[in-house]
């Protein structure tokens, strides 16, 4: 494996919106929304300091390619719905994408994306993991060019404004790319493997969108292990 893994720790508390670790490799995430500049607010529910508040966010990632078994990306963050919670199917979407036009972070030309759909409100349905195959003019976190890879074993819904924690793991194994999401210390968790092309993954975007509810995001961290490293490490 390569040396110390690059990582980022985003608290939204400092000017420039990026708070990097005091030592070790440092990488920058450039944040965008559809509503203009990133907006942060003080939110005591998520903890001390500020958090992003809005309906959508994209982070441009300068990270490595997952190529060999053992390579992985782990993202961890806290979030909550701002309320009032509105019932909607698959009302909360989040995922990783590669490729795309850097001048428009919400579109990508021919990249691959993986997203989780999570219900919000009082009508829980199974959460799902979806692969987006992309194409000219396609939007990330959209319903176009998609293939459902897995669903949770039981219905699940976020129906409150409490603090939640989430962890996403993308990992290369001998059997292909595995993807997993857990929320609130494994109260809800499921994973899937993708044996189809591409045989590697170079995520360049992390995105969250809420169709019907404003959300808050804080304490976003990423750890990376990569045995090969294309100039980004």
Backbone as CSV, one residue per row, in Angstrom:
resi,resn,N_x,N_y,N_z,CA_x,CA_y,CA_z,C_x,C_y,C_z
1,UNK,0.840,-1.194,0.000,0.000,0.000,0.000,0.880,1.251,0.000
2,UNK,0.299,2.340,-0.430,1.022,3.605,-0.412,1.222,4.038,1.026
3,UNK,1.930,5.140,1.221,2.199,5.645,2.551,0.929,6.109,3.228
4,UNK,1.044,7.068,4.116,-0.111,7.549,4.868,-1.213,7.979,3.908
5,UNK,-2.426,7.537,4.190,-3.548,7.811,3.295,-3.895,9.285,3.315
6,UNK,-4.170,9.850,2.163,-4.636,11.246,2.157,-6.034,11.315,2.738
7,UNK,-6.362,12.379,3.384,-7.694,12.512,3.948,-8.052,13.979,4.097
8,UNK,-9.335,14.212,4.265,-9.844,15.563,4.457,-10.822,15.542,5.618
9,UNK,-10.853,16.614,6.373,-11.774,16.747,7.496,-12.464,18.088,7.359
10,UNK,-13.702,18.091,6.919,-14.454,19.312,6.628,-15.459,19.585,7.729
11,UNK,-15.254,20.678,8.441,-16.175,21.042,9.514,-17.065,22.230,9.158
12,UNK,-16.786,22.892,8.034,-17.533,24.081,7.596,-17.401,25.236,8.587
13,UNK,-16.366,25.194,9.439,-16.225,26.214,10.477,-15.292,27.358,10.092
14,UNK,-14.423,27.145,9.116,-13.420,28.147,8.808,-13.688,28.818,7.474
15,UNK,-13.082,29.986,7.275,-13.177,30.643,5.983,-12.579,29.738,4.927
16,UNK,-13.180,29.724,3.750,-12.752,28.793,2.727,-13.420,27.441,2.867
17,UNK,-14.110,27.223,3.994,-14.937,26.051,4.242,-14.171,24.750,4.334
18,UNK,-12.856,24.789,4.401,-12.092,23.556,4.512,-11.191,23.639,5.731
19,UNK,-11.330,22.713,6.634,-10.456,22.628,7.788,-9.640,21.348,7.660
20,UNK,-8.348,21.483,7.382,-7.506,20.335,7.114,-6.844,19.846,8.399
21,UNK,-6.406,18.581,8.428,-5.683,18.088,9.593,-4.372,18.839,9.787
22,UNK,-3.890,18.841,11.020,-2.690,19.611,11.323,-1.418,18.940,10.824
23,UNK,-1.490,17.656,10.494,-0.318,16.954,9.984,-0.755,15.884,8.993
24,UNK,0.186,15.383,8.220,-0.114,14.349,7.241,-0.538,14.941,5.919
25,UNK,-0.762,14.078,4.917,-1.185,14.555,3.598,-2.494,15.338,3.696
26,UNK,-2.618,16.343,2.871,-3.807,17.191,2.928,-4.387,17.352,1.535
27,UNK,-5.681,17.181,1.434,-6.381,17.341,0.172,-7.538,18.307,0.354
28,UNK,-7.927,18.924,-0.733,-8.950,19.962,-0.698,-10.209,19.474,-1.391
29,UNK,-11.354,19.776,-0.817,-12.646,19.518,-1.443,-13.264,20.855,-1.816
30,UNK,-13.639,21.010,-3.070,-14.319,22.224,-3.531,-15.817,21.949,-3.530
31,UNK,-16.557,22.753,-2.762,-17.986,22.509,-2.590,-18.817,23.430,-3.479
32,UNK,-19.930,22.888,-4.006,-20.842,23.651,-4.849,-22.280,23.287,-4.485
33,UNK,-23.186,24.231,-4.735,-24.616,23.952,-4.671,-25.272,24.530,-5.909
34,UNK,-26.521,24.112,-6.144,-27.277,24.677,-7.262,-27.782,26.073,-6.941
35,UNK,-27.687,26.454,-5.679,-28.271,27.715,-5.215,-27.241,28.818,-5.053
36,UNK,-26.040,28.634,-5.628,-25.025,29.661,-5.503,-23.993,29.275,-4.473
37,UNK,-23.403,30.252,-3.777,-22.338,29.960,-2.814,-22.815,29.048,-1.688
38,UNK,-21.891,28.280,-1.144,-22.189,27.435,0.005,-22.622,28.309,1.184
39,UNK,-23.676,27.878,1.854,-24.175,28.625,3.009,-24.032,27.764,4.257
40,UNK,-23.460,28.347,5.307,-23.290,27.626,6.552,-24.041,28.338,7.665
41,UNK,-24.482,27.559,8.637,-25.229,28.088,9.779,-24.703,27.424,11.042
42,UNK,-24.913,28.062,12.164,-24.606,27.453,13.450,-25.734,26.473,13.790
43,UNK,-25.373,25.242,14.086,-26.387,24.223,14.372,-25.960,23.414,15.599
44,UNK,-26.490,23.732,16.774,-26.083,23.024,17.991,-26.498,21.563,18.006
45,UNK,-27.445,21.169,17.183,-27.865,19.765,17.164,-26.747,18.872,16.653
46,UNK,-26.018,19.339,15.620,-24.920,18.560,15.072,-23.622,18.754,15.849
47,UNK,-23.582,19.730,16.727,-22.390,19.950,17.534,-21.930,21.384,17.470
48,UNK,-20.766,21.666,18.037,-20.225,23.018,18.043,-19.865,23.455,16.635
49,UNK,-19.972,24.745,16.369,-19.552,25.279,15.080,-20.663,25.285,14.059
50,UNK,-20.256,25.363,12.795,-21.187,25.554,11.698,-21.392,24.274,10.907
51,UNK,-22.453,24.276,10.089,-22.777,23.163,9.208,-23.353,23.731,7.916
52,UNK,-23.207,22.967,6.833,-23.875,23.352,5.590,-25.369,23.126,5.739
53,UNK,-26.176,24.073,5.196,-27.625,23.911,5.194,-28.142,24.172,3.797
54,UNK,-28.910,23.237,3.266,-29.460,23.409,1.923,-30.159,22.151,1.467
55,UNK,-30.421,22.075,0.164,-31.087,20.916,-0.427,-30.166,20.084,-1.309
56,UNK,-28.979,20.625,-1.622,-28.083,19.893,-2.493,-26.659,20.378,-2.291
57,UNK,-25.707,19.485,-2.491,-24.304,19.842,-2.362,-23.478,18.854,-3.173
58,UNK,-22.446,19.358,-3.832,-21.483,18.522,-4.549,-20.088,18.921,-4.101
59,UNK,-19.275,17.934,-3.761,-17.879,18.172,-3.431,-16.994,17.582,-4.506
60,UNK,-16.105,18.391,-5.087,-15.170,17.925,-6.094,-13.964,17.313,-5.385
61,UNK,-13.659,16.063,-5.667,-12.662,15.305,-4.935,-11.396,15.110,-5.753
62,UNK,-10.238,15.436,-5.221,-8.962,15.243,-5.933,-8.285,13.947,-5.510
63,UNK,-9.013,12.839,-5.588,-8.535,11.640,-4.932,-8.071,10.565,-5.910
64,UNK,-7.712,9.398,-5.350,-7.025,8.348,-6.101,-8.000,7.392,-6.788
65,UNK,-7.411,6.507,-7.599,-8.158,5.466,-8.280,-8.134,4.181,-7.468
66,UNK,-9.308,3.556,-7.328,-9.389,2.242,-6.698,-9.115,1.200,-7.768
67,UNK,-7.975,0.537,-7.676,-7.535,-0.363,-8.729,-7.360,-1.792,-8.256
68,UNK,-6.645,-1.985,-7.154,-6.256,-3.318,-6.705,-7.029,-3.735,-5.466
69,UNK,-7.171,-5.036,-5.235,-7.808,-5.502,-4.002,-7.154,-4.872,-2.772
70,UNK,-7.970,-4.362,-1.878,-7.482,-3.662,-0.693,-7.582,-2.161,-0.789
71,UNK,-7.684,-1.617,-2.013,-7.877,-0.176,-2.170,-9.275,0.199,-1.675
72,UNK,-9.384,1.331,-0.994,-10.695,1.693,-0.453,-10.804,3.184,-0.206
73,UNK,-12.028,3.662,-0.170,-12.370,5.022,0.236,-13.462,4.916,1.294
74,UNK,-13.251,5.562,2.425,-14.244,5.573,3.495,-14.644,7.008,3.791
75,UNK,-15.909,7.300,3.678,-16.446,8.628,3.988,-17.338,8.529,5.215
76,UNK,-17.202,9.504,6.108,-18.004,9.532,7.326,-18.482,10.965,7.539
77,UNK,-19.736,11.128,7.948,-20.258,12.473,8.174,-21.485,12.404,9.056
78,UNK,-21.859,13.555,9.595,-23.096,13.691,10.348,-24.072,14.532,9.547
79,UNK,-25.356,14.298,9.755,-26.368,15.053,9.024,-27.686,14.984,9.781
80,UNK,-28.587,15.865,9.408,-29.956,15.799,9.908,-30.877,16.543,8.960
81,UNK,-32.147,16.201,8.989,-33.147,16.957,8.253,-33.533,18.164,9.089
82,UNK,-33.677,19.311,8.424,-33.953,20.541,9.158,-35.402,20.640,9.591
83,UNK,-36.302,19.963,8.878,-37.711,19.967,9.229,-38.437,21.209,8.719
84,UNK,-39.769,21.161,8.714,-40.558,19.970,9.052,-40.354,18.862,8.028
85,UNK,-40.346,17.607,8.478,-40.062,16.486,7.588,-41.256,16.245,6.673
86,UNK,-40.992,16.210,5.391,-42.031,16.004,4.391,-41.953,14.585,3.858
87,UNK,-43.075,13.899,3.798,-43.095,12.526,3.311,-42.835,12.504,1.807
88,UNK,-41.898,11.649,1.396,-41.611,11.474,-0.030,-40.833,10.194,-0.220
89,UNK,-41.060,9.496,-1.310,-40.289,8.306,-1.607,-38.883,8.697,-2.024
90,UNK,-37.882,7.960,-1.513,-36.488,8.203,-1.867,-36.160,9.696,-1.771
91,UNK,-36.495,10.261,-0.622,-36.356,11.704,-0.492,-34.955,12.198,-0.205
92,UNK,-34.022,11.269,0.093,-32.662,11.663,0.439,-31.713,10.818,-0.393
93,UNK,-30.862,11.464,-1.192,-29.990,10.740,-2.115,-28.543,11.161,-1.881
94,UNK,-27.628,10.197,-1.906,-26.224,10.519,-1.737,-25.377,9.478,-2.454
95,UNK,-24.200,9.915,-2.962,-23.362,8.963,-3.660,-22.072,9.554,-4.182
96,UNK,-21.295,8.694,-4.840,-20.010,9.047,-5.443,-20.086,8.881,-6.959
97,UNK,-19.353,9.769,-7.661,-19.357,9.754,-9.127,-17.958,10.011,-9.652
98,UNK,-17.722,9.561,-10.904,-16.464,9.867,-11.556,-16.732,10.487,-12.919
99,UNK,-15.704,11.146,-13.470,-15.866,11.829,-14.752,-16.603,13.144,-14.586
100,UNK,-16.861,13.810,-15.677,-17.690,14.988,-15.629,-17.014,16.257,-16.082
101,UNK,-17.819,17.269,-16.234,-17.381,18.582,-16.679,-17.074,19.437,-15.452
102,UNK,-15.825,19.820,-15.225,-15.501,20.598,-14.023,-16.167,21.964,-13.981
103,UNK,-16.658,22.437,-15.124,-17.345,23.729,-15.137,-18.798,23.613,-14.682
104,UNK,-19.318,22.401,-14.610,-20.679,22.175,-14.147,-20.702,20.906,-13.308
105,UNK,-20.541,21.012,-12.005,-20.399,19.830,-11.162,-21.627,18.935,-11.120
106,UNK,-22.785,19.411,-11.612,-23.989,18.587,-11.559,-24.170,17.721,-12.799
107,UNK,-23.306,17.882,-13.788,-23.403,17.082,-15.002,-22.125,16.276,-15.183
108,UNK,-22.212,15.162,-15.870,-21.024,14.432,-16.237,-21.219,13.818,-17.620
109,UNK,-20.120,13.666,-18.348,-20.210,13.275,-19.750,-20.415,11.776,-19.917
110,UNK,-19.539,10.976,-19.345,-19.645,9.538,-19.545,-19.202,8.767,-18.315
111,UNK,-19.313,9.375,-17.164,-18.821,8.756,-15.947,-19.810,7.782,-15.345
112,UNK,-19.345,7.084,-14.324,-20.161,6.132,-13.583,-20.438,6.694,-12.202
113,UNK,-21.631,6.430,-11.704,-21.965,6.890,-10.365,-22.721,5.838,-9.586
114,UNK,-22.594,5.909,-8.275,-23.338,5.023,-7.384,-24.033,5.885,-6.340
115,UNK,-25.311,5.672,-6.150,-26.052,6.472,-5.173,-26.972,5.591,-4.348
116,UNK,-27.209,6.057,-3.122,-28.191,5.432,-2.253,-29.425,6.314,-2.193
117,UNK,-30.601,5.709,-2.281,-31.877,6.401,-2.144,-32.491,6.035,-0.799
118,UNK,-32.793,7.033,0.004,-33.321,6.808,1.341,-34.629,7.572,1.491
119,UNK,-35.663,6.878,1.957,-36.960,7.508,2.154,-36.919,8.457,3.343
120,UNK,-37.713,9.516,3.269,-37.910,10.411,4.399,-39.404,10.542,4.666
121,UNK,-39.760,10.834,5.905,-41.162,10.988,6.255,-41.750,9.720,6.839
122,UNK,-43.060,9.705,6.953,-43.768,8.644,7.663,-44.150,7.444,6.842
123,UNK,-43.578,7.301,5.649,-43.925,6.174,4.783,-42.646,5.440,4.367
124,UNK,-42.074,4.636,5.256,-40.794,3.985,4.944,-40.927,2.965,3.819
125,UNK,-39.911,2.922,2.976,-39.786,1.919,1.932,-38.345,1.429,1.943
126,UNK,-38.042,0.308,1.319,-36.655,-0.157,1.320,-35.720,0.877,0.695
127,UNK,-34.584,1.101,1.344,-33.544,1.928,0.747,-32.910,1.141,-0.401
128,UNK,-32.358,1.862,-1.377,-31.801,1.178,-2.538,-30.445,1.759,-2.917
129,UNK,-29.618,0.912,-3.514,-28.339,1.302,-4.093,-28.481,1.230,-5.607
130,UNK,-28.143,2.330,-6.287,-28.375,2.454,-7.721,-27.067,2.778,-8.426
131,UNK,-26.832,2.152,-9.566,-25.701,2.505,-10.419,-26.200,3.377,-11.560
132,UNK,-25.541,4.520,-11.749,-25.860,5.408,-12.867,-24.786,5.241,-13.943
133,UNK,-25.216,4.957,-15.160,-24.270,4.681,-16.236,-23.852,5.921,-16.996
134,UNK,-24.493,7.029,-16.743,-24.053,8.283,-17.343,-24.530,8.482,-18.761
135,UNK,-23.827,9.349,-19.475,-24.224,9.722,-20.821,-24.220,11.226,-20.962
136,UNK,-24.134,11.697,-22.182,-24.050,13.135,-22.437,-25.241,13.861,-21.833
137,UNK,-24.945,14.903,-21.044,-25.998,15.738,-20.488,-26.712,15.171,-19.289
138,UNK,-26.342,13.972,-18.824,-27.016,13.380,-17.678,-26.617,14.090,-16.390
139,UNK,-27.559,14.159,-15.458,-27.295,14.765,-14.163,-26.947,13.685,-13.147
140,UNK,-26.093,14.034,-12.197,-25.843,13.114,-11.093,-27.030,13.164,-10.133
141,UNK,-27.191,12.069,-9.391,-28.316,11.909,-8.460,-29.657,12.031,-9.171
142,UNK,-29.724,11.597,-10.423,-30.967,11.662,-11.185,-31.524,10.265,-11.358
143,UNK,-32.716,10.174,-11.924,-33.333,8.880,-12.172,-33.033,8.335,-13.545
144,UNK,-32.174,8.982,-14.298,-31.901,8.561,-15.655,-30.698,7.628,-15.713
145,UNK,-30.712,6.707,-16.661,-29.586,5.793,-16.891,-29.192,5.073,-15.611
146,UNK,-30.182,4.429,-14.944,-29.914,3.822,-13.650,-30.217,2.332,-13.658
147,UNK,-29.594,1.636,-12.728,-29.810,0.214,-12.536,-29.755,-0.071,-11.045
148,UNK,-30.840,-0.600,-10.469,-30.885,-0.898,-9.044,-30.024,-2.122,-8.766
149,UNK,-29.053,-1.958,-7.865,-28.120,-3.035,-7.531,-28.519,-3.789,-6.275
150,UNK,-29.156,-3.117,-5.323,-29.501,-3.768,-4.058,-30.555,-2.947,-3.342
151,UNK,-31.275,-3.591,-2.439,-32.228,-2.916,-1.570,-32.034,-3.405,-0.149
152,UNK,-32.426,-2.566,0.808,-32.345,-2.976,2.205,-33.372,-4.081,2.468
153,UNK,-33.072,-4.907,3.462,-33.955,-6.034,3.753,-35.297,-5.593,4.306
154,UNK,-35.342,-4.435,4.933,-36.577,-3.946,5.544,-36.791,-2.484,5.161
155,UNK,-38.021,-1.992,5.196,-38.273,-0.576,4.937,-37.527,0.298,5.933
156,UNK,-37.158,1.470,5.480,-36.411,2.394,6.329,-36.775,3.812,5.935
157,UNK,-36.877,4.686,6.924,-37.164,6.086,6.647,-36.570,6.962,7.729
158,UNK,-36.086,8.128,7.333,-35.665,9.152,8.289,-36.860,10.063,8.505
159,UNK,-37.392,10.044,9.713,-38.656,10.741,9.975,-38.525,11.651,11.186
160,UNK,-37.356,12.302,11.324,-37.136,13.183,12.458,-36.093,14.229,12.076
161,UNK,-35.798,15.125,13.009,-34.778,16.147,12.787,-33.570,15.920,13.689
162,UNK,-33.409,14.695,14.187,-32.302,14.364,15.075,-31.005,14.198,14.286
163,UNK,-29.889,14.180,14.999,-28.583,13.963,14.404,-28.433,12.507,13.999
164,UNK,-27.903,12.292,12.787,-27.609,10.950,12.303,-26.158,10.906,11.837
165,UNK,-25.568,9.723,11.912,-24.221,9.524,11.385,-24.289,8.543,10.212
166,UNK,-23.406,8.742,9.241,-23.381,7.872,8.070,-21.947,7.526,7.716
167,UNK,-21.741,6.307,7.257,-20.441,5.863,6.773,-20.632,5.147,5.443
168,UNK,-19.859,5.560,4.449,-19.863,4.925,3.136,-18.478,4.335,2.898
169,UNK,-18.447,3.092,2.434,-17.174,2.442,2.111,-17.228,1.918,0.679
170,UNK,-16.279,2.368,-0.136,-16.078,1.834,-1.477,-14.762,1.070,-1.441
171,UNK,-14.767,-0.201,-1.809,-13.555,-1.010,-1.680,-13.420,-1.963,-2.859
172,UNK,-12.181,-2.118,-3.325,-11.876,-3.110,-4.350,-11.508,-4.425,-3.672
173,UNK,-12.083,-5.513,-4.167,-11.778,-6.851,-3.676,-11.431,-7.746,-4.867
174,UNK,-11.113,-8.993,-4.585,-10.849,-9.945,-5.661,-12.091,-10.173,-6.516
175,UNK,-13.248,-9.869,-5.960,-14.504,-10.109,-6.670,-15.102,-8.857,-7.285
176,UNK,-14.362,-7.747,-7.272,-14.872,-6.521,-7.864,-15.065,-5.426,-6.832
177,UNK,-15.765,-4.388,-7.216,-16.009,-3.236,-6.358,-17.165,-3.521,-5.414
178,UNK,-16.946,-3.295,-4.119,-18.017,-3.434,-3.143,-18.375,-2.060,-2.599
179,UNK,-19.639,-1.850,-2.317,-20.135,-0.561,-1.849,-21.050,-0.804,-0.661
180,UNK,-20.862,-0.050,0.408,-21.707,-0.233,1.579,-22.033,1.107,2.215
181,UNK,-23.182,1.175,2.837,-23.637,2.356,3.567,-24.198,1.897,4.899
182,UNK,-23.804,2.563,5.966,-24.415,2.338,7.268,-24.831,3.675,7.842
183,UNK,-25.929,3.671,8.553,-26.444,4.876,9.205,-26.677,4.558,10.671
184,UNK,-26.200,5.434,11.533,-26.412,5.304,12.975,-25.908,3.966,13.515
185,UNK,-24.609,3.719,13.336,-23.957,2.562,13.943,-24.652,1.249,13.608
186,UNK,-24.864,1.063,12.333,-25.369,-0.199,11.791,-26.838,-0.458,12.054
187,UNK,-27.572,0.524,12.567,-29.010,0.320,12.672,-29.595,0.069,11.287
188,UNK,-29.032,0.729,10.308,-29.415,0.485,8.923,-28.135,0.329,8.129
189,UNK,-27.994,-0.768,7.443,-26.787,-0.989,6.659,-27.073,-2.006,5.572
190,UNK,-26.519,-1.795,4.394,-26.550,-2.812,3.364,-25.462,-2.519,2.359
191,UNK,-25.104,-3.541,1.602,-24.008,-3.392,0.656,-24.291,-4.202,-0.592
192,UNK,-23.477,-3.955,-1.629,-23.596,-4.673,-2.885,-22.252,-4.684,-3.569
193,UNK,-22.076,-5.605,-4.505,-20.860,-5.684,-5.294,-21.188,-5.440,-6.755
194,UNK,-20.297,-4.744,-7.436,-20.471,-4.457,-8.858,-19.363,-5.172,-9.622
195,UNK,-19.725,-6.182,-10.384,-18.759,-6.953,-11.152,-18.667,-6.468,-12.592
196,UNK,-19.430,-5.447,-12.929,-19.447,-4.932,-14.292,-18.409,-3.837,-14.466
197,UNK,-18.039,-3.499,-15.712,-17.109,-2.375,-15.925,-17.678,-1.107,-15.318
198,UNK,-16.839,-0.147,-14.882,-15.385,-0.187,-15.018,-14.731,-1.072,-13.966
199,UNK,-13.533,-1.576,-14.269,-12.819,-2.425,-13.326,-12.100,-1.597,-12.268
200,UNK,-12.039,-0.281,-12.467,-11.501,0.636,-11.468,-12.523,1.736,-11.219
201,UNK,-12.318,2.495,-10.170,-13.194,3.621,-9.872,-12.337,4.798,-9.446
202,UNK,-12.553,5.934,-10.098,-11.842,7.166,-9.754,-12.884,8.228,-9.406
203,UNK,-13.396,8.212,-8.179,-14.460,9.159,-7.839,-13.953,10.594,-7.833
204,UNK,-14.669,11.467,-8.497,-14.317,12.881,-8.526,-15.395,13.758,-7.902
205,UNK,-16.509,13.165,-7.500,-17.594,13.939,-6.907,-18.262,13.154,-5.790
206,UNK,-18.585,13.860,-4.710,-19.474,13.344,-3.682,-20.678,14.262,-3.660
207,UNK,-21.877,13.706,-3.679,-23.068,14.548,-3.802,-24.176,14.073,-2.870
208,UNK,-24.942,15.038,-2.367,-26.138,14.776,-1.564,-27.258,15.675,-2.083
209,UNK,-28.452,15.113,-2.199,-29.616,15.923,-2.566,-30.828,15.436,-1.787
210,UNK,-31.625,16.377,-1.319,-32.872,16.065,-0.653,-34.009,16.630,-1.489
211,UNK,-34.890,15.755,-1.944,-35.953,16.190,-2.845,-36.986,17.079,-2.172
212,UNK,-37.259,16.808,-0.901,-38.360,17.527,-0.260,-38.008,18.149,1.075
213,UNK,-36.800,17.899,1.576,-36.440,18.382,2.907,-35.077,19.051,2.892
214,UNK,-34.984,20.218,3.501,-33.682,20.840,3.713,-32.894,20.008,4.720
215,UNK,-31.589,19.849,4.492,-30.771,19.069,5.401,-29.565,19.881,5.844
216,UNK,-28.910,19.414,6.907,-27.661,19.986,7.385,-26.593,18.910,7.355
217,UNK,-25.379,19.282,6.962,-24.254,18.358,6.818,-23.059,18.901,7.577
218,UNK,-22.356,18.025,8.314,-21.206,18.475,9.087,-20.208,17.324,9.261
219,UNK,-18.989,17.703,9.672,-17.939,16.751,10.042,-17.738,15.679,8.978
220,UNK,-17.489,16.129,7.763,-17.293,15.247,6.616,-15.821,14.855,6.532
221,UNK,-15.525,13.567,6.671,-14.149,13.090,6.577,-14.045,11.997,5.528
222,UNK,-12.871,11.902,4.903,-12.586,10.830,3.955,-11.201,10.281,4.240
223,UNK,-11.109,8.954,4.295,-9.836,8.255,4.373,-9.683,7.403,3.120
224,UNK,-8.474,7.348,2.594,-8.208,6.616,1.351,-7.016,5.687,1.545
225,UNK,-7.154,4.472,1.042,-6.050,3.541,0.915,-5.943,3.172,-0.563
226,UNK,-4.782,3.399,-1.157,-4.605,3.106,-2.572,-3.210,2.581,-2.806
227,UNK,-3.118,1.432,-3.465,-1.820,0.832,-3.711,-1.138,1.414,-4.953
228,UNK,-1.936,2.017,-5.831,-1.395,2.791,-6.945,-1.957,4.180,-6.872
229,UNK,-1.248,5.138,-7.444,-1.583,6.518,-7.148,-1.335,7.442,-8.319
230,UNK,-2.399,7.861,-9.019,-2.205,8.689,-10.201,-2.070,10.174,-9.884
231,UNK,-0.962,10.592,-9.392,-0.614,12.013,-9.248,-1.438,12.747,-8.204
232,UNK,-2.532,12.163,-7.739,-3.372,12.901,-6.798,-2.941,12.683,-5.360
233,UNK,-2.122,11.682,-5.092,-1.699,11.452,-3.722,-0.371,12.131,-3.455
